[in-house]
Amino acid sequence: MGLEWGFFAGALLGVLGGGLQMSSWESPLFGWAIVTASFSAIGGLLGYFCYDLIFGSQIRDALSLSGYDGGGTDGGGGGDGD
């Protein structure tokens, strides 16, 4: 999820940043495409590595409070001891 949102945010910043500088480049469309792809890749990597740092503890806490932490149940106490 962090990778996807990182790509999205990077692409958005690349479109905005590249669009503002398009008129000064020799090949505007090619330069804009390179800037957008670069920002998207950098944003994707940052999102991938930083998502767990930012949201991971909140998600784990919410899952453990609701009982979906992946630990499961102990399955009971065994026999009656006769």
C-alpha positions, 0 to 999 in steps of 0.5 A: 500500500505504501508503494502504491501511494508513494508512486501516486504522490511522486507522480503527482509531484512530478507532473506539477514540478515538471509542468512548471518547468516545461517551457524552459526545456529543449524537449518539453515532453521528454523532460516532463516524462523523465521528471514524472517517472523519476519522482514516481520511482523515488516516491514509490521507494520512500512509500515502500520503506517508510509506510511501516514506520509511519502507519505500521504501529497504528495498524498493528495496535488496531488489529491486536485490539480487535483480536485480528493480530494473527496469533489465533486462540490457544484452542482450549485446555486439553482433557479433563484429567481422569 
